[in-house]
Amino acid sequence: MRLTLFNNTKITKGSKRSLICDTYKQVYFVMPNSVIYFLDSLNNNSIESLIRKFPENEKVINDYINFFISNKLGFLTHEKLKNQFVKPNDDFESTSTITNSIIEVSKLTKPYLKRILFQLFELGCCHIELRFLLKFSNADIQILKKILILFPQISFQIIGLANINIHIKVWDTLLKGNKNFASLLLFNFNTDLLNRNNCPDKFFFSESTSFSRKNCGLIESGYFTINENHFNESLSFNSCLNKKISIDEFGDVKNCPSMSHSFGNIFKLNLLEIVQKKEFLKYWYIKKDNIEVCNICEFRNICTDCRAYLQTPSNIFSKPLKCGYDPTTAVWNDWHTSKISLLAISFYQF
């Protein structure tokens, strides 16, 4: 008999441990690296022949097989059928020039918002985060209503500062009435005004007084993305910046608002002109396998990346500053405390 893995079972080998992902159920299992050697051995051997070769490891072999079967990560097949199953295609495929965008909505950019959105629509963008930098007004609510109707194909995440004069029911109605309104995050929100039992779906809040670009780039297990699209994308592209374009509060077009380099200004250039620049595409191709420390981490294919804040700011292949995980010890540390991070923290003026 042979053990055949399902196409949604993905494996990543790290320095100390390996990761088994089920991208369908969106769960992962941390395993010893011996699981890689076990699976490699099964590529050239049936289960029976492997046990005959290593009788002292029969229990370990059976335990691994039971693990994959019981967690529905694989199934047993007859030896004669071993070549009948098509290997999964791990290529990342997208017909869109741009898939996601961040727009900082300020006094300068707000009058151009509709024009920017039409340009993004033409580029195939389907996910947009709108960051309103000023306190929400009733006029902003009207703008959002029109945008949500005008671009039903685009999923919108909205971030901004709460306004005590805009009742939570207004947001609730907007969220429930528009399927493309993916989520709302309000800062400077008085939680005393919220009945948590009646909190609208997709509504998040923070008592922090404002949203800062320097919040960007935090790497934690709670932010892992366990789906096939993200996993496959990370194999060949940057898991944060690939097919992303951002417009900051001054209209400057960047890979990310937290990054310093601008490729032009939306008031002077069309987004299509900017995405055709080779320099703009540079960060798209910095995948986890190219990044120091990340390239030996078992979590690299489900983790997001950050090129805005680096442990070594002068090195574009440096480990993300805000990641405290050490794949050589499998321990999460406080990223603020390492000596190399302290220098970078000073550089970025956190």
C-alpha positions as CSV (number, residue, x, y, z in Angstrom):
1,M,0.0,0.0,0.0
2,R,1.0,3.6,-0.6
3,L,0.2,6.8,1.3
4,T,-1.0,9.5,-1.0
5,L,-1.4,13.1,0.3
6,F,-4.4,15.2,-0.7
7,N,-3.7,18.2,-2.9
8,N,-4.6,20.5,-0.1
9,T,-1.9,19.1,2.2
10,K,1.1,21.3,2.0
11,I,4.5,20.7,3.7
12,T,7.2,23.2,4.7
13,K,10.5,22.1,6.2
14,G,12.1,24.4,8.8
15,S,15.4,24.5,10.6
16,K,14.1,22.6,13.7
17,R,10.6,21.6,12.8
18,S,8.3,21.0,9.8
19,L,4.8,22.3,9.2
20,I,1.9,20.3,7.7
21,C,-0.9,22.5,6.4
22,D,-4.4,21.6,5.4
23,T,-5.3,24.6,3.2
24,Y,-8.9,23.4,2.9
25,K,-9.7,23.2,6.6
26,Q,-7.2,26.1,7.2
27,V,-5.3,24.3,10.0
28,Y,-1.7,23.4,10.5
29,F,0.3,20.9,12.5
30,V,3.8,21.3,13.8
31,M,5.9,18.2,13.3
32,P,9.5,17.0,13.8
33,N,11.6,17.1,10.7
34,S,11.7,13.3,10.6
35,V,8.2,13.5,8.9
36,I,10.0,14.9,5.8
37,Y,12.4,11.9,5.7
38,F,9.4,9.6,6.2
39,L,7.5,11.1,3.3
40,D,10.6,11.1,1.1
41,S,11.1,7.4,1.9
42,L,7.5,6.6,0.9
43,N,8.1,8.2,-2.5
44,N,10.2,5.2,-3.4
45,N,8.8,2.5,-1.2
46,S,5.5,1.0,-0.3
47,I,4.6,1.0,3.4
48,E,5.3,-2.7,3.6
49,S,8.7,-2.5,2.0
50,L,9.6,0.5,4.3
51,I,8.7,-1.5,7.4
52,R,10.8,-4.4,6.1
53,K,13.8,-2.1,5.6
54,F,13.4,-0.5,9.0
55,P,11.7,-3.0,11.3
56,E,12.9,-1.2,14.4
57,N,10.9,1.9,13.3
58,E,7.6,0.0,12.5
59,K,5.7,1.8,15.3
60,V,7.0,5.3,14.2
61,I,6.0,4.5,10.6
62,N,2.5,3.3,11.6
63,D,2.1,6.3,13.9
64,Y,2.9,8.7,11.0
65,I,0.5,6.9,8.7
66,N,-2.3,7.0,11.3
67,F,-1.6,10.7,11.8
68,F,-2.1,11.5,8.1
69,I,-5.1,9.3,7.7
70,S,-6.9,10.3,10.9
71,N,-6.4,14.0,10.1
72,K,-7.6,13.5,6.6
73,L,-4.4,14.7,5.2
74,G,-3.9,11.6,3.0
75,F,-5.3,8.2,2.0
76,L,-4.0,4.7,1.3
77,T,-3.9,3.5,-2.3
78,H,-2.9,0.3,-3.9
79,E,0.7,0.0,-5.2
80,K,-0.6,-0.4,-8.8
81,L,-2.3,3.0,-8.6
82,K,0.7,5.0,-7.4
83,N,1.1,6.8,-10.7
84,Q,-2.6,7.5,-11.3
85,F,-2.9,10.6,-9.2
86,V,-2.0,14.0,-10.7
87,K,0.5,16.1,-8.7
88,P,-1.0,19.4,-7.4
89,N,-0.2,22.6,-9.3
90,D,1.4,25.0,-6.8
91,D,1.6,27.9,-9.2
92,F,0.0,31.2,-8.1
93,E,-2.4,32.4,-10.7
94,S,-4.1,35.7,-11.0
95,T,-5.3,37.6,-14.1
96,S,-5.3,40.9,-12.3
97,T,-2.4,43.3,-12.6
98,I,-3.2,44.5,-9.1
99,T,-5.2,42.4,-6.6
100,N,-5.1,44.6,-3.4
101,S,-4.6,48.2,-2.5
102,I,-4.3,50.6,0.5
103,I,-5.6,54.2,0.1
104,E,-5.0,56.8,2.8
105,V,-8.1,59.1,2.5
106,S,-7.0,62.6,3.5
107,K,-8.1,66.2,2.6
108,L,-5.8,65.9,-0.4
109,T,-6.8,62.5,-1.7
110,K,-10.5,62.5,-0.9
111,P,-11.6,64.6,-3.9
112,Y,-9.7,62.1,-6.2
113,L,-11.0,58.9,-4.5
114,K,-13.5,57.9,-7.2
115,R,-11.0,58.5,-9.9
116,I,-8.4,56.3,-8.0
117,L,-11.0,53.6,-7.5
118,F,-11.8,53.5,-11.2
119,Q,-8.1,53.1,-12.1
120,L,-7.8,50.3,-9.6
121,F,-10.9,48.6,-11.0
122,E,-9.3,48.7,-14.5
123,L,-6.2,47.0,-13.1
124,G,-8.4,44.2,-11.7
125,C,-8.1,45.1,-8.0
126,C,-10.6,43.2,-5.9
127,H,-9.5,44.1,-2.3
128,I,-9.1,47.7,-1.1
129,E,-8.4,49.1,2.4
130,L,-9.6,52.7,2.8
131,R,-7.8,54.4,5.7
132,F,-9.7,57.6,6.7
133,L,-7.1,59.7,8.5
134,L,-9.6,62.3,9.8
135,K,-12.6,61.7,12.1
136,F,-15.5,60.2,10.1
137,S,-18.1,62.7,9.0
138,N,-21.7,62.3,7.7
139,A,-20.3,63.3,4.3
140,D,-17.9,60.4,4.5
141,I,-20.8,58.0,5.2
142,Q,-22.4,59.3,2.0
143,I,-19.2,58.8,0.1
144,L,-18.9,55.2,1.3
145,K,-22.5,54.5,0.4
146,K,-21.9,55.6,-3.2
147,I,-18.5,53.7,-3.5
148,L,-20.0,50.4,-2.2
149,I,-22.8,50.6,-4.8
150,L,-20.5,51.8,-7.6
151,F,-17.9,49.0,-7.1
152,P,-19.8,45.8,-6.1
153,Q,-17.0,43.6,-7.4
154,I,-14.5,45.1,-4.9
155,S,-14.2,44.1,-1.3
156,F,-13.6,47.1,1.0
157,Q,-12.0,47.2,4.5
158,I,-12.6,50.5,6.1
159,I,-10.4,52.0,8.9
160,G,-10.9,55.4,10.6
161,L,-11.5,57.5,13.6
162,A,-14.8,57.1,15.4
163,N,-17.2,60.1,15.6
164,I,-19.5,60.1,18.6
165,N,-22.2,61.8,16.5
166,I,-22.4,58.9,14.1
167,H,-24.4,56.2,15.8
168,I,-23.3,52.6,15.6
169,K,-26.6,51.7,13.9
170,V,-25.5,53.8,10.9
171,W,-22.5,51.5,10.5
172,D,-24.6,48.4,11.2
173,T,-27.0,49.3,8.4
174,L,-24.1,50.0,6.0
175,L,-22.4,46.7,6.8
176,K,-25.5,44.6,6.5
177,G,-26.7,46.4,3.3
178,N,-23.5,45.9,1.3
179,K,-21.9,42.4,0.9
180,N,-18.7,44.0,-0.4
181,F,-18.2,45.9,2.9
182,A,-15.8,43.4,4.3
183,S,-15.0,45.0,7.7
184,L,-14.9,48.2,9.7
185,L,-12.2,49.2,12.3
186,L,-12.8,52.3,14.3
187,F,-10.1,53.9,16.4
188,N,-10.7,56.2,19.3
189,F,-13.9,54.3,20.0
190,N,-15.6,54.6,23.4
191,T,-16.4,51.0,24.2
192,D,-18.8,52.1,26.9
193,L,-21.2,53.0,24.1
194,L,-21.2,49.5,22.7
195,N,-23.5,46.7,23.6
196,R,-21.1,43.8,22.9
197,N,-23.9,41.4,22.7
198,N,-25.4,43.4,19.8
199,C,-22.0,44.2,18.1
200,P,-22.4,44.2,14.3
201,D,-20.7,41.5,12.4
202,K,-17.4,42.5,10.8
203,F,-17.1,45.4,13.2
204,F,-13.9,45.9,15.1
205,F,-12.9,48.7,17.5
206,S,-9.9,50.1,19.4
207,E,-9.6,52.7,22.1
208,S,-6.3,53.8,20.7
209,T,-6.5,57.5,19.7
210,S,-5.3,57.0,16.1
211,F,-4.0,54.5,13.5
212,S,-0.3,54.8,12.8
213,R,1.6,53.5,9.7
214,K,4.2,52.2,12.2
215,N,1.6,49.6,13.3
216,C,2.4,47.8,10.1
217,G,4.5,44.7,9.9
218,L,3.7,42.8,13.1
219,I,4.4,39.1,12.7
220,E,2.5,36.8,15.1
221,S,0.9,33.4,14.8
222,G,-2.6,35.0,15.0
223,Y,-1.9,36.7,11.7
224,F,-1.0,33.4,9.8
225,T,-3.0,32.9,6.6
226,I,-3.7,29.2,5.9
227,N,-5.2,28.9,2.5
228,E,-4.0,27.6,-0.8
229,N,-3.9,30.9,-2.6
230,H,-1.7,32.5,0.0
231,F,0.5,29.4,0.4
232,N,1.1,29.1,-3.4
233,E,1.7,32.9,-3.7
234,S,4.4,32.7,-1.0
235,L,6.3,30.1,-3.0
236,S,7.1,32.6,-5.8
237,F,6.2,36.1,-4.6
238,N,6.2,38.4,-1.6
239,S,3.3,37.5,0.6
240,C,2.5,41.1,1.5
241,L,3.5,43.3,-1.5
242,N,2.8,41.1,-4.5
243,K,0.3,42.8,-6.8
244,K,-0.2,45.6,-4.1
245,I,-0.3,49.3,-4.8
246,S,-0.8,52.0,-2.2
247,I,-1.6,55.7,-2.2
248,D,-0.6,57.7,0.9
249,E,-2.2,60.9,2.3
250,F,-0.2,63.1,-0.1
251,G,-1.1,61.1,-3.2
252,D,2.3,59.4,-3.4
253,V,2.1,56.0,-4.9
254,K,4.1,53.3,-3.1
255,N,4.3,49.6,-2.6
256,C,3.1,50.2,1.0
257,P,2.2,53.4,2.8
258,S,4.7,52.6,5.5
259,M,7.6,52.5,3.0
260,S,9.4,55.7,2.2
261,H,10.0,55.4,-1.6
262,S,7.4,57.0,-3.9
263,F,7.1,56.0,-7.6
264,G,5.1,59.0,-8.6
265,N,2.0,61.0,-7.5
266,I,-1.6,60.1,-8.3
267,F,-2.3,63.8,-9.1
268,K,0.2,63.6,-12.0
269,L,0.4,60.0,-13.1
270,N,-2.0,57.2,-13.9
271,L,-1.7,54.0,-11.8
272,L,-1.2,52.0,-15.0
273,E,1.9,54.0,-15.8
274,I,3.4,53.3,-12.4
275,V,2.7,49.5,-12.3
276,Q,4.7,49.3,-15.6
277,K,7.8,50.5,-13.9
278,K,10.3,47.7,-13.2
279,E,11.4,49.4,-10.0
280,F,7.9,49.3,-8.7
281,L,7.7,45.5,-9.2
282,K,11.0,44.8,-7.5
283,Y,9.6,43.9,-4.1
284,W,6.9,41.6,-5.5
285,Y,9.6,39.0,-6.2
286,I,11.2,38.9,-2.8
287,K,9.8,35.7,-1.5
288,K,10.3,34.1,1.9
289,D,13.0,31.8,0.5
290,N,15.1,34.9,-0.3
291,I,14.8,36.5,3.2
292,E,17.3,35.9,5.9
293,V,16.0,33.7,8.8
294,C,12.6,33.4,7.1
295,N,14.1,31.0,4.6
296,I,14.7,28.4,7.3
297,C,11.4,29.0,9.1
298,E,8.6,26.4,9.1
299,F,6.0,29.1,9.1
300,R,7.3,31.0,6.0
301,N,4.5,29.9,3.6
302,I,1.6,30.9,5.9
303,C,3.2,34.0,7.3
304,T,2.9,37.6,6.0
305,D,6.0,39.6,5.2
306,C,7.0,43.1,5.8
307,R,9.7,45.0,3.8
308,A,8.8,48.4,5.4
309,Y,10.5,47.6,8.8
310,L,13.6,45.4,8.7
311,Q,16.0,44.1,11.3
312,T,18.8,45.5,9.1
313,P,17.2,48.6,7.4
314,S,20.0,48.7,4.7
315,N,19.3,45.1,3.6
316,I,16.2,44.5,1.6
317,F,16.5,40.7,2.3
318,S,16.6,41.2,6.1
319,K,14.3,39.5,8.5
320,P,11.1,41.6,9.3
321,L,11.9,43.7,12.4
322,K,8.7,42.9,14.2
323,C,9.1,39.1,14.1
324,G,10.4,37.6,17.4
325,Y,10.4,34.0,16.2
326,D,13.6,32.0,16.1
327,P,13.3,29.0,13.8
328,T,16.5,27.5,15.1
329,T,15.1,27.2,18.7
330,A,11.3,27.2,17.8
331,V,10.8,29.9,20.4
332,W,8.9,33.2,20.2
333,N,10.8,36.1,21.8
334,D,9.9,39.7,22.3
335,W,11.1,41.4,19.1
336,H,11.8,44.7,20.9
337,T,14.6,43.2,23.1
338,S,17.3,41.8,20.7
339,K,20.4,43.9,20.3
340,I,20.0,44.1,16.5
341,S,16.4,45.1,16.8
342,L,17.2,47.9,19.2
343,L,19.4,49.5,16.5
344,A,16.6,49.2,13.9
345,I,14.0,50.6,16.4
346,S,16.2,53.6,16.8
347,F,16.5,54.0,13.1
348,Y,12.7,53.8,12.5
349,Q,12.1,56.1,15.5
350,F,9.5,53.8,17.1
